């Protein structure tokens, strides 16, 4: 599973962005441009919920931006459903 994030100009530090996959640790990040990244889980999600969380500090380092996406797979023979569909 993967998510693609596109950033508008803002007061944040793109170079310090990190994404984490529930139960797997850090996601692989592929920067396709200066403002667009694809975060990918290293393994497929099992049955139940799978989640990718991304965080990034603002320029001051005092505040963080956060984004999360959840996928649900109700059984092994079904595909994923995103809560944000």
MOPAC internal coordinates of N, CA, C and O (Angstrom, degrees):
PM7 1SCF
backbone

  N    0.0000 0     0.00 0     0.00 0    0    0    0
  C    1.4389 1     0.00 0     0.00 0    1    0    0
  C    1.5237 1   108.76 1     0.00 0    2    1    0
  O    1.2310 1   121.42 1   -30.40 1    3    2    1
  N    1.3042 1   114.88 1   149.60 1    3    2    1
  C    1.4606 1   119.60 1   178.02 1    5    3    2
  C    1.5214 1   109.77 1  -150.30 1    6    5    3
  O    1.2310 1   121.88 1   -20.40 1    7    6    5
  N    1.3300 1   114.01 1   159.60 1    7    6    5
  C    1.4616 1   120.91 1   173.11 1    9    7    6
  C    1.5175 1   107.64 1  -129.59 1   10    9    7
  O    1.2310 1   121.15 1   -32.33 1   11   10    9
  N    1.3161 1   115.40 1   147.67 1   11   10    9
  C    1.4623 1   122.24 1   177.58 1   13   11   10
  C    1.5230 1   107.60 1  -112.70 1   14   13   11
  O    1.2310 1   121.03 1   -54.95 1   15   14   13
  N    1.3290 1   115.64 1   125.05 1   15   14   13
  C    1.4608 1   121.21 1   179.91 1   17   15   14
  C    1.5202 1   109.23 1  -116.11 1   18   17   15
  O    1.2310 1   120.91 1   -45.63 1   19   18   17
  N    1.3215 1   115.86 1   134.37 1   19   18   17
  C    1.4641 1   122.37 1   176.86 1   21   19   18
  C    1.5224 1   107.53 1  -119.36 1   22   21   19
  O    1.2310 1   120.56 1   -50.57 1   23   22   21
  N    1.3238 1   116.53 1   129.43 1   23   22   21
  C    1.4558 1   122.12 1  -175.05 1   25   23   22
  C    1.5221 1   111.60 1  -107.54 1   26   25   23
  O    1.2310 1   121.32 1   -45.31 1   27   26   25
  N    1.3247 1   115.08 1   134.69 1   27   26   25
  C    1.4590 1   121.62 1   170.33 1   29   27   26
  C    1.5241 1   107.69 1   -83.37 1   30   29   27
  O    1.2310 1   120.37 1   -12.09 1   31   30   29
  N    1.3029 1   116.89 1   167.91 1   31   30   29
  C    1.4656 1   120.01 1   176.45 1   33   31   30
  C    1.5220 1   108.42 1   -60.05 1   34   33   31
  O    1.2310 1   120.72 1   -44.19 1   35   34   33
  N    1.3134 1   116.23 1   135.81 1   35   34   33
  C    1.4536 1   119.07 1  -177.66 1   37   35   34
  C    1.5120 1   112.05 1  -164.13 1   38   37   35
  O    1.2310 1   121.35 1    -0.48 1   39   38   37
  N    1.3238 1   115.03 1   179.52 1   39   38   37
  C    1.4677 1   122.13 1  -178.10 1   41   39   38
  C    1.5235 1   109.78 1   -98.13 1   42   41   39
  O    1.2310 1   120.64 1  -119.06 1   43   42   41
  N    1.3196 1   116.38 1    60.94 1   43   42   41
  C    1.4472 1   121.88 1   179.43 1   45   43   42
  C    1.5241 1   109.77 1  -137.84 1   46   45   43
  O    1.2310 1   121.61 1   -13.95 1   47   46   45
  N    1.3459 1   114.53 1   166.05 1   47   46   45
  C    1.4657 1   120.32 1  -176.27 1   49   47   46
  C    1.5269 1   109.51 1  -108.29 1   50   49   47
  O    1.2310 1   120.86 1   -86.41 1   51   50   49
  N    1.3153 1   115.97 1    93.59 1   51   50   49
  C    1.4578 1   121.08 1  -178.28 1   53   51   50
  C    1.5248 1   112.18 1   -56.78 1   54   53   51
  O    1.2310 1   120.67 1   144.19 1   55   54   53
  N    1.3431 1   116.32 1   -35.81 1   55   54   53
  C    1.4666 1   119.83 1  -176.69 1   57   55   54
  C    1.5245 1   112.20 1   -65.70 1   58   57   55
  O    1.2310 1   119.91 1   162.54 1   59   58   57
  N    1.3361 1   117.77 1   -17.46 1   59   58   57
  C    1.4555 1   122.03 1  -178.87 1   61   59   58
  C    1.5335 1   113.08 1  -103.15 1   62   61   59
  O    1.2310 1   120.06 1  -167.88 1   63   62   61
  N    1.3304 1   117.49 1    12.12 1   63   62   61
  C    1.4538 1   120.77 1   178.42 1   65   63   62
  C    1.5240 1   109.79 1   -71.62 1   66   65   63
  O    1.2310 1   120.81 1   -39.13 1   67   66   65
  N    1.3230 1   116.05 1   140.87 1   67   66   65
  C    1.4623 1   122.03 1   175.58 1   69   67   66
  C    1.5287 1   108.29 1  -138.76 1   70   69   67
  O    1.2310 1   121.08 1   -36.87 1   71   70   69
  N    1.3196 1   115.54 1   143.13 1   71   70   69
  C    1.4577 1   121.03 1   177.30 1   73   71   70
  C    1.5253 1   108.77 1  -124.19 1   74   73   71
  O    1.2310 1   121.25 1   -36.05 1   75   74   73
  N    1.3118 1   115.22 1   143.95 1   75   74   73
  C    1.4597 1   121.74 1  -177.22 1   77   75   74
  C    1.5219 1   109.72 1  -129.31 1   78   77   75
  O    1.2310 1   121.17 1   -38.09 1   79   78   77
  N    1.3213 1   115.38 1   141.91 1   79   78   77
  C    1.4559 1   122.51 1   179.37 1   81   79   78
  C    1.5219 1   107.87 1  -106.22 1   82   81   79
  O    1.2310 1   120.61 1   -50.73 1   83   82   81
  N    1.3274 1   116.44 1   129.27 1   83   82   81
  C    1.4683 1   120.51 1  -179.75 1   85   83   82
  C    1.5226 1   110.42 1   -54.34 1   86   85   83
  O    1.2310 1   120.61 1   -56.19 1   87   86   85
  N    1.3370 1   116.44 1   123.81 1   87   86   85
  C    1.4467 1   122.34 1   177.89 1   89   87   86
  C    1.5173 1   115.84 1    77.93 1   90   89   87
  O    1.2310 1   119.78 1  -179.14 1   91   90   89
  N    1.3548 1   118.03 1     0.86 1   91   90   89
  C    1.4643 1   120.47 1  -176.26 1   93   91   90
  C    1.5244 1   113.92 1  -125.91 1   94   93   91
  O    1.2310 1   119.52 1   164.55 1   95   94   93
  N    1.3110 1   118.52 1   -15.45 1   95   94   93
  C    1.4597 1   120.33 1  -175.85 1   97   95   94
  C    1.5236 1   111.36 1    91.18 1   98   97   95
  O    1.2310 1   121.04 1    30.35 1   99   98   97
  N    1.3360 1   115.63 1  -149.65 1   99   98   97
  C    1.4664 1   120.18 1  -175.55 1  101   99   98
  C    1.5237 1   112.11 1   -67.40 1  102  101   99
  O    1.2310 1   121.40 1   -38.66 1  103  102  101
  N    1.3361 1   114.93 1   141.34 1  103  102  101
  C    1.4615 1   121.74 1   174.28 1  105  103  102
  C    1.5258 1   108.66 1   -82.54 1  106  105  103
  O    1.2310 1   120.61 1   -24.09 1  107  106  105
  N    1.3083 1   116.43 1   155.91 1  107  106  105
  C    1.4583 1   121.53 1   172.60 1  109  107  106
  C    1.5261 1   108.05 1   -78.11 1  110  109  107
  O    1.2310 1   120.52 1   -47.94 1  111  110  109
  N    1.3360 1   116.62 1   132.06 1  111  110  109
  C    1.4621 1   121.16 1   179.21 1  113  111  110
  C    1.5184 1   109.34 1  -109.75 1  114  113  111
  O    1.2310 1   121.01 1   -49.89 1  115  114  113
  N    1.3243 1   115.68 1   130.11 1  115  114  113
  C    1.4561 1   122.08 1   176.61 1  117  115  114
  C    1.5267 1   107.76 1  -122.80 1  118  117  115
  O    1.2310 1   120.73 1   -75.35 1  119  118  117
  N    1.3322 1   116.21 1   104.65 1  119  118  117
  C    1.4625 1   120.89 1   179.10 1  121  119  118
  C    1.5258 1   108.24 1   -78.24 1  122  121  119
  O    1.2310 1   120.79 1   -68.95 1  123  122  121
  N    1.3346 1   116.10 1   111.05 1  123  122  121
  C    1.4637 1   120.67 1  -178.88 1  125  123  122
  C    1.5297 1   111.46 1   -87.93 1  126  125  123
  O    1.2310 1   120.56 1   164.46 1  127  126  125
  N    1.3238 1   116.54 1   -15.54 1  127  126  125
  C    1.4685 1   122.74 1   172.92 1  129  127  126
  C    1.5287 1   106.68 1  -159.09 1  130  129  127
  O    1.2310 1   120.29 1     2.63 1  131  130  129
  N    1.3287 1   117.06 1  -177.37 1  131  130  129
  C    1.4718 1   120.38 1   179.52 1  133  131  130
  C    1.5188 1   112.32 1   -66.45 1  134  133  131
  O    1.2310 1   120.27 1   158.72 1  135  134  133
  N    1.3327 1   117.09 1   -21.28 1  135  134  133
  C    1.4683 1   120.64 1  -175.83 1  137  135  134
  C    1.5231 1   113.93 1  -124.65 1  138  137  135
  O    1.2310 1   119.66 1  -167.60 1  139  138  137
  N    1.3182 1   118.26 1    12.40 1  139  138  137
  C    1.4616 1   120.44 1  -177.75 1  141  139  138
  C    1.5294 1   109.99 1  -138.31 1  142  141  139
  O    1.2310 1   121.32 1   -48.71 1  143  142  141
  N    1.3405 1   115.08 1   131.29 1  143  142  141
  C    1.4660 1   120.84 1  -178.06 1  145  143  142
  C    1.5251 1   109.41 1  -134.70 1  146  145  143
  O    1.2310 1   121.36 1   -31.11 1  147  146  145
  N    1.3317 1   115.00 1   148.89 1  147  146  145
  C    1.4544 1   121.72 1   173.03 1  149  147  146
  C    1.5298 1   106.92 1  -115.06 1  150  149  147
  O    1.2310 1   120.80 1   -57.89 1  151  150  149
  N    1.3305 1   116.08 1   122.11 1  151  150  149
  C    1.4687 1   122.44 1   177.29 1  153  151  150
  C    1.5224 1   107.43 1  -102.91 1  154  153  151
  O    1.2310 1   120.86 1   -53.28 1  155  154  153
  N    1.3436 1   115.95 1   126.72 1  155  154  153
  C    1.4597 1   120.77 1  -173.91 1  157  155  154
  C    1.5203 1   111.04 1  -126.25 1  158  157  155
  O    1.2310 1   121.16 1   -44.49 1  159  158  157
  N    1.3357 1   115.38 1   135.51 1  159  158  157
  C    1.4617 1   121.26 1   173.98 1  161  159  158
  C    1.5270 1   108.53 1   -70.17 1  162  161  159
  O    1.2310 1   120.25 1   -37.24 1  163  162  161
  N    1.3258 1   117.12 1   142.76 1  163  162  161
  C    1.4633 1   120.82 1  -179.50 1  165  163  162
  C    1.5232 1   112.61 1   -73.84 1  166  165  163
  O    1.2310 1   119.98 1   154.59 1  167  166  165
  N    1.3464 1   117.65 1   -25.41 1  167  166  165
  C    1.4622 1   122.40 1   178.63 1  169  167  166
  C    1.5273 1   108.13 1  -133.11 1  170  169  167
  O    1.2310 1   120.03 1   -25.62 1  171  170  169
  N    1.3329 1   117.55 1   154.38 1  171  170  169
  C    1.4722 1   119.54 1   175.14 1  173  171  170
  C    1.5271 1   110.50 1   -62.60 1  174  173  171
  O    1.2310 1   120.62 1   -26.76 1  175  174  173
  N    1.3127 1   116.41 1   153.24 1  175  174  173
  C    1.4584 1   121.19 1   174.82 1  177  175  174
  C    1.5238 1   109.04 1   -75.55 1  178  177  175
  O    1.2310 1   120.95 1   -33.08 1  179  178  177
  N    1.3120 1   115.79 1   146.92 1  179  178  177
  C    1.4588 1   120.61 1   175.81 1  181  179  178
  C    1.5247 1   110.20 1   -83.30 1  182  181  179
  O    1.2310 1   121.12 1    11.76 1  183  182  181
  N    1.3102 1   115.46 1  -168.24 1  183  182  181
  C    1.4637 1   121.01 1   177.22 1  185  183  182
  C    1.5251 1   108.23 1   -68.31 1  186  185  183
  O    1.2310 1   120.51 1   -39.67 1  187  186  185
  N    1.2987 1   116.63 1   140.33 1  187  186  185
  C    1.4638 1   122.78 1  -177.38 1  189  187  186
  C    1.5199 1   109.89 1   110.54 1  190  189  187
  O    1.2310 1   121.30 1    34.87 1  191  190  189
  N    1.3262 1   115.11 1  -145.13 1  191  190  189
  C    1.4649 1   119.94 1  -177.96 1  193  191  190
  C    1.5211 1   110.80 1   -99.20 1  194  193  191
  O    1.2310 1   121.42 1   -37.23 1  195  194  193
  N    1.3253 1   114.89 1   142.77 1  195  194  193
  C    1.4543 1   122.27 1   170.89 1  197  195  194
  C    1.5204 1   107.61 1  -127.46 1  198  197  195
  O    1.2310 1   120.39 1   -33.37 1  199  198  197
  N    1.3273 1   116.86 1   146.63 1  199  198  197
  C    1.4684 1   118.30 1  -174.58 1  201  199  198
  C    1.5233 1   110.05 1  -144.75 1  202  201  199
  O    1.2310 1   121.44 1   -36.72 1  203  202  201
  N    1.3399 1   114.86 1   143.28 1  203  202  201
  C    1.4594 1   122.29 1   169.70 1  205  203  202
  C    1.5238 1   107.08 1  -119.81 1  206  205  203
  O    1.2310 1   120.61 1   -55.45 1  207  206  205
  N    1.3537 1   116.44 1   124.55 1  207  206  205
  C    1.4664 1   123.06 1   176.82 1  209  207  206
  C    1.5250 1   108.70 1  -113.03 1  210  209  207
  O    1.2310 1   120.45 1   -44.80 1  211  210  209
  N    1.3235 1   116.75 1   135.20 1  211  210  209
  C    1.4603 1   121.32 1   176.85 1  213  211  210
  C    1.5254 1   108.96 1  -123.51 1  214  213  211
  O    1.2310 1   120.73 1   -41.79 1  215  214  213
  N    1.3297 1   116.22 1   138.21 1  215  214  213
  C    1.4594 1   121.88 1   177.77 1  217  215  214
  C    1.5172 1   109.56 1  -132.30 1  218  217  215
  O    1.2310 1   121.43 1   -25.52 1  219  218  217
  N    1.3401 1   114.87 1   154.48 1  219  218  217
  C    1.4595 1   120.91 1  -179.55 1  221  219  218
  C    1.5325 1   108.63 1  -159.29 1  222  221  219
  O    1.2310 1   120.05 1   -46.63 1  223  222  221
  N    1.3423 1   117.51 1   133.37 1  223  222  221
  C    1.4675 1   119.52 1   179.55 1  225  223  222
  C    1.5270 1   112.01 1   -76.43 1  226  225  223
  O    1.2310 1   121.39 1   -24.74 1  227  226  225
  N    1.3362 1   114.95 1   155.26 1  227  226  225
  C    1.4595 1   118.42 1   170.52 1  229  227  226
  C    1.5304 1   108.13 1   -78.98 1  230  229  227
  O    1.2310 1   120.52 1    -2.30 1  231  230  229
  N    1.3144 1   116.62 1   177.70 1  231  230  229
  C    1.4682 1   120.47 1  -176.31 1  233  231  230
  C    1.5252 1   113.12 1   -60.77 1  234  233  231
  O    1.2310 1   120.04 1   151.03 1  235  234  233
  N    1.3307 1   117.53 1   -28.97 1  235  234  233
  C    1.4676 1   120.10 1  -179.26 1  237  235  234
  C    1.5226 1   112.03 1   -78.83 1  238  237  235
  O    1.2310 1   120.25 1   159.15 1  239  238  237
  N    1.3407 1   117.12 1   -20.85 1  239  238  237
  C    1.4532 1   121.21 1  -175.52 1  241  239  238
  C    1.5183 1   113.21 1    78.68 1  242  241  239
  O    1.2310 1   119.82 1  -177.07 1  243  242  241
  N    1.3250 1   117.95 1     2.93 1  243  242  241
  C    1.4633 1   122.15 1  -178.37 1  245  243  242
  C    1.5290 1   112.58 1   -93.60 1  246  245  243
  O    1.2310 1   120.16 1   158.83 1  247  246  245
  N    1.3175 1   117.30 1   -21.17 1  247  246  245
  C    1.4590 1   122.23 1  -176.59 1  249  247  246
  C    1.5196 1   108.79 1  -129.27 1  250  249  247
  O    1.2310 1   121.31 1   -25.46 1  251  250  249
  N    1.3373 1   115.09 1   154.54 1  251  250  249
  C    1.4614 1   120.48 1  -178.98 1  253  251  250
  C    1.5160 1   111.35 1  -125.66 1  254  253  251
  O    1.2310 1   121.55 1   -32.88 1  255  254  253
  N    1.3155 1   114.64 1   147.12 1  255  254  253
  C    1.4542 1   122.21 1   169.52 1  257  255  254
  C    1.5291 1   105.89 1   -96.24 1  258  257  255
  O    1.2310 1   120.62 1   -33.22 1  259  258  257
  N    1.3275 1   116.43 1   146.78 1  259  258  257
  C    1.4472 1   121.15 1  -176.26 1  261  259  258
  C    1.5125 1   108.80 1  -141.41 1  262  261  259
  O    1.2310 1   120.69 1   -41.64 1  263  262  261
  N    1.3385 1   116.29 1   138.36 1  263  262  261
  C    1.4590 1   121.94 1   175.78 1  265  263  262
  C    1.5230 1   107.92 1  -138.90 1  266  265  263
  O    1.2310 1   120.52 1   -40.88 1  267  266  265
  N    1.3164 1   116.62 1   139.12 1  267  266  265
  C    1.4566 1   121.20 1   179.92 1  269  267  266
  C    1.5180 1   109.82 1  -138.68 1  270  269  267
  O    1.2310 1   120.91 1   -36.38 1  271  270  269
  N    1.3303 1   115.86 1   143.62 1  271  270  269
  C    1.4615 1   120.86 1   175.15 1  273  271  270
  C    1.5266 1   107.86 1  -133.52 1  274  273  271
  O    1.2310 1   120.74 1   -43.37 1  275  274  273
  N    1.3329 1   116.19 1   136.63 1  275  274  273
  C    1.4650 1   122.36 1  -178.34 1  277  275  274
  C    1.5216 1   109.09 1  -116.92 1  278  277  275
  O    1.2310 1   121.38 1   -43.14 1  279  278  277
  N    1.3407 1   114.97 1   136.86 1  279  278  277
  C    1.4548 1   121.95 1   172.19 1  281  279  278
  C    1.5186 1   107.87 1  -116.54 1  282  281  279
  O    1.2310 1   120.41 1   -34.88 1  283  282  281
  N    1.3352 1   116.82 1   145.12 1  283  282  281
  C    1.4567 1   121.50 1   179.75 1  285  283  282
  C    1.5259 1   108.40 1  -123.00 1  286  285  283
  O    1.2310 1   121.77 1   -49.47 1  287  286  285
  N    1.3192 1   114.21 1   130.53 1  287  286  285
  C    1.4617 1   120.87 1   175.72 1  289  287  286
  C    1.5183 1   106.46 1  -124.66 1  290  289  287
  O    1.2310 1   120.49 1   -72.28 1  291  290  289
  N    1.3441 1   116.68 1   107.72 1  291  290  289
  C    1.4666 1   120.26 1  -171.50 1  293  291  290
  C    1.5268 1   113.60 1   -77.68 1  294  293  291
  O    1.2310 1   119.68 1   156.30 1  295  294  293
  N    1.3188 1   118.21 1   -23.70 1  295  294  293
  C    1.4666 1   120.30 1   176.29 1  297  295  294
  C    1.5247 1   109.24 1  -155.16 1  298  297  295
  O    1.2310 1   120.76 1   -16.73 1  299  298  297
  N    1.3225 1   116.14 1   163.27 1  299  298  297
  C    1.4645 1   121.30 1  -174.99 1  301  299  298
  C    1.5280 1   112.80 1   -62.93 1  302  301  299
  O    1.2310 1   119.96 1   154.47 1  303  302  301
  N    1.3269 1   117.69 1   -25.53 1  303  302  301
  C    1.4629 1   119.98 1  -178.01 1  305  303  302
  C    1.5314 1   112.73 1   -93.99 1  306  305  303
  O    1.2310 1   119.83 1  -173.06 1  307  306  305
  N    1.3287 1   117.92 1     6.94 1  307  306  305
  C    1.4608 1   121.39 1   178.55 1  309  307  306
  C    1.5153 1   110.99 1  -112.56 1  310  309  307
  O    1.2310 1   121.29 1   -24.63 1  311  310  309
  N    1.3128 1   115.14 1   155.37 1  311  310  309
  C    1.4582 1   120.81 1   176.07 1  313  311  310
  C    1.5146 1   110.85 1   -79.39 1  314  313  311
  O    1.2310 1   120.96 1     8.13 1  315  314  313
  N    1.3187 1   115.76 1  -171.87 1  315  314  313
  C    1.4575 1   122.47 1  -178.45 1  317  315  314
  C    1.5205 1   110.71 1   -90.39 1  318  317  315
  O    1.2310 1   121.35 1   -31.87 1  319  318  317
  N    1.3221 1   115.03 1   148.13 1  319  318  317
  C    1.4549 1   122.81 1   173.13 1  321  319  318
  C    1.5158 1   106.22 1  -120.96 1  322  321  319
  O    1.2310 1   119.85 1   -50.79 1  323  322  321
  N    1.3237 1   117.90 1   129.21 1  323  322  321
  C    1.4520 1   121.19 1   176.78 1  325  323  322
  C    1.5107 1   108.70 1   -93.27 1  326  325  323
  O    1.2310 1   120.40 1   -43.96 1  327  326  325
  N    1.3369 1   116.84 1   136.04 1  327  326  325
  C    1.4708 1   120.47 1   178.20 1  329  327  326
  C    1.5113 1   111.25 1   -64.87 1  330  329  327
  O    1.2310 1   119.91 1   160.35 1  331  330  329
  N    1.3382 1   117.78 1   -19.65 1  331  330  329
  C    1.4534 1   120.23 1  -176.96 1  333  331  330
  C    1.5193 1   112.50 1   -98.25 1  334  333  331
  O    1.2310 1   120.16 1  -162.16 1  335  334  333
  N    1.3257 1   117.29 1    17.84 1  335  334  333
  C    1.4684 1   121.71 1  -179.73 1  337  335  334
  C    1.5046 1   110.43 1   -68.96 1  338  337  335
  O    1.2310 1   120.10 1   180.00 1  339  338  337

